[in-house]
Amino acid sequence: MHINWWTLAFQTVNVLVLIWILGRFFFRPVADIVVKRQEDANKLLADAAAARHEAADARADVDKIRTEIGSERDKLITEAQKSAQIEKANLLAQASQEIAKLRSEAKTAIAQDQIAAEQAIIARAGELSVEIAQRLLRRLPSEITLSAFLDGLCQEVRVLPSEARKSFTSAMAADHAIEVVTAEPLSKEQTGHVREALKTAFGSELPFEFRADAALIAGIELHSHHAVVRNSWRADLDRIREELGRDEHSRKS
């Protein structure tokens, strides 16, 4: 085999020139492109890693916010339940107060109605007593009725305290007449009988003036400036009403 060294040398030079041209105009730009692409890839990878970190941080923030929202929700629910319990307790307390107030008002109204009813009964009883007394009086002779009440009045005069007796006996010195009040006007004979009975009871003659007052119903009374002696059905009815009123007051207290 014969080797042409000139051809070999020429081809070698061509190869070297080709390599230089490729290295100059092809390999270097390609290498630069590869380097740039590598840099871009590295940058993309770095950006992706940063994005992953940001996403992880965002996820952590979201989880934290979610946890805080859950805690705040639980706190609000707890506070709402406490507020509802407090409001319920307040409403129950108000309801209890209203019920107690209504009960008190009802008791007061019942007591007032009872008092009014009792007063009406007492008033009606008084009216019936007056009617009964008047009917009985119409059946009795006036002399008997007057005599019975006069005896009782004289008995009251005899047991008068000294001060009350003086208020009557001093009427003569003061030139004041003592009123003798009867339910009906007295006849002359009845007037004399009353004067004699009172003179005996007081032990002396006293100035008397006679007048009639139908409100007495029946009986006789003595009125001076400072004392009154009563023996009449009106006085008895007044005492009965007073006793009933005192009993009612005792029951209330």
KERO-748944 format. One record per residue (C-alpha): residue in one letter; x, y, z. Coordinates in steps of 0.5 Angstrom, whole numbers, padded with zeros to 4 digits, always signed. Layout:
N
aXYZ...
***
This chain:
253
m+0000+0000+0000h+0003+0007-0002i+0001+0013+0002n+0001+0020-0001w+0004+0024+0004w+0002+0030+0001t-0005+0028+0000l-0005+0026+0008a-0002+0033+0010f-0007+0037+0006q-0012+0033+0009t-0010+0034+0016v-0009+0041+0014n-0016+0041+0012v-0019+0037+0018l-0015+0042+0023v-0018+0048+0019l-0025+0045+0019i-0024+0044+0027w-0022+0051+0028i-0028+0053+0023l-0033+0049+0027g-0030+0051+0034r-0030+0058+0032f-0037+0059+0029f-0041+0053+0031f-0038+0049+0038r-0037+0056+0041p-0044+0059+0040v-0047+0052+0041a-0043+0052+0048d-0046+0059+0049i-0053+0057+0048v-0052+0050+0052v-0049+0054+0058k-0055+0059+0057r-0060+0054+0057q-0057+0051+0063e-0057+0058+0066d-0064+0059+0064a-0066+0052+0067n-0062+0053+0073k-0066+0059+0074l-0073+0056+0072l-0071+0050+0077a-0069+0056+0083d-0075+0060+0081a-0079+0053+0082a-0076+0052+0088a-0078+0059+0091a-0085+0058+0088r-0085+0051+0092h-0082+0055+0098e-0087+0060+0097a-0093+0055+0096a-0091+0052+0102d-0090+0058+0106a-0097+0060+0104r-0100+0053+0105a-0097+0054+0112d-0100+0061+0113v-0107+0059+0110d-0107+0053+0116k-0105+0058+0121i-0111+0063+0119r-0115+0057+0119t-0113+0055+0126e-0114+0062+0128i-0121+0062+0125g-0123+0056+0128s-0120+0058+0135e-0124+0065+0134r-0130+0061+0132d-0130+0057+0138k-0129+0063+0142l-0135+0066+0139i-0139+0060+0140t-0137+0060+0147e-0138+0067+0148a-0145+0067+0145q-0147+0061+0149k-0145+0065+0155s-0149+0071+0153a-0155+0066+0152q-0154+0063+0159i-0153+0070+0162e-0159+0073+0158k-0163+0067+0160a-0162+0068+0167n-0164+0075+0166l-0170+0073+0163l-0172+0068+0168a-0170+0073+0174q-0175+0078+0170a-0180+0073+0169s-0180+0071+0177q-0180+0079+0179e-0186+0080+0174i-0189+0074+0177a-0188+0076+0184k-0191+0083+0182l-0197+0080+0179r-0198+0075+0185s-0197+0081+0190e-0202+0086+0186a-0207+0080+0185k-0206+0079+0193t-0207+0086+0194a-0213+0087+0189i-0216+0080+0193a-0215+0084+0200q-0218+0090+0197d-0224+0086+0194q-0225+0083+0201i-0225+0089+0205a-0230+0092+0200a-0234+0086+0200e-0234+0086+0208q-0235+0094+0208a-0241+0093+0204i-0243+0087+0208i-0242+0091+0214a-0246+0097+0211r-0252+0092+0209a-0252+0089+0216g-0252+0096+0219e-0258+0098+0214l-0261+0092+0216s-0260+0093+0223v-0263+0100+0223e-0269+0097+0219i-0270+0092+0224a-0270+0097+0230q-0275+0101+0226r-0280+0095+0225l-0279+0093+0233l-0280+0100+0235r-0286+0101+0231r-0289+0095+0235l-0287+0098+0242p-0290+0103+0246s-0286+0110+0246e-0286+0110+0253i-0283+0103+0254t-0278+0105+0249l-0276+0111+0252s-0276+0109+0260a-0271+0103+0258f-0266+0107+0254l-0267+0113+0260d-0265+0108+0265g-0259+0106+0262l-0257+0113+0261c-0258+0114+0268q-0254+0108+0270e-0248+0111+0265v-0249+0118+0268r-0248+0115+0275v-0241+0112+0273l-0238+0118+0270p-0231+0119+0272s-0231+0126+0276e-0228+0130+0270a-0234+0128+0266r-0239+0129+0271k-0236+0136+0272s-0237+0138+0265f-0244+0137+0266t-0245+0140+0273s-0241+0146+0271a-0246+0148+0265m-0250+0151+0270a-0245+0156+0273a-0243+0157+0265d-0250+0159+0264h-0250+0153+0258a-0255+0148+0257i-0254+0141+0257e-0258+0138+0250v-0262+0132+0251v-0263+0129+0245t-0268+0124+0243a-0270+0120+0237e-0277+0123+0237p-0280+0129+0240l-0282+0128+0247s-0289+0130+0250k-0289+0135+0256e-0290+0129+0261q-0284+0125+0258t-0280+0131+0258g-0282+0132+0266h-0280+0125+0267v-0273+0125+0263r-0272+0132+0268e-0273+0128+0274a-0269+0122+0272l-0263+0126+0270k-0264+0130+0277t-0264+0124+0281a-0258+0121+0277f-0254+0128+0277g-0256+0129+0284s-0258+0136+0282e-0262+0140+0278l-0259+0142+0271p-0261+0146+0265f-0263+0142+0260e-0265+0143+0253f-0269+0138+0249r-0269+0137+0241a-0270+0131+0237d-0265+0127+0232a-0268+0122+0228a-0261+0119+0227l-0261+0116+0234i-0266+0111+0231a-0268+0110+0238g-0265+0112+0245i-0263+0118+0249e-0256+0122+0249l-0253+0128+0253h-0249+0133+0250s-0245+0138+0253h-0239+0143+0251h-0234+0138+0253a-0237+0131+0254v-0243+0126+0251v-0246+0121+0254r-0250+0116+0249n-0255+0111+0250s-0258+0110+0243w-0258+0105+0238r-0254+0109+0233a-0249+0109+0239d-0249+0101+0239l-0249+0101+0231d-0243+0105+0231r-0239+0101+0237i-0241+0095+0233r-0238+0098+0226e-0232+0100+0230e-0231+0093+0233l-0231+0090+0226g-0226+0095+0223r-0222+0094+0229d-0222+0086+0228e-0221+0087+0221h-0215+0091+0222s-0212+0086+0227r-0213+0081+0221k-0209+0085+0216s-0203+0086+0221
***
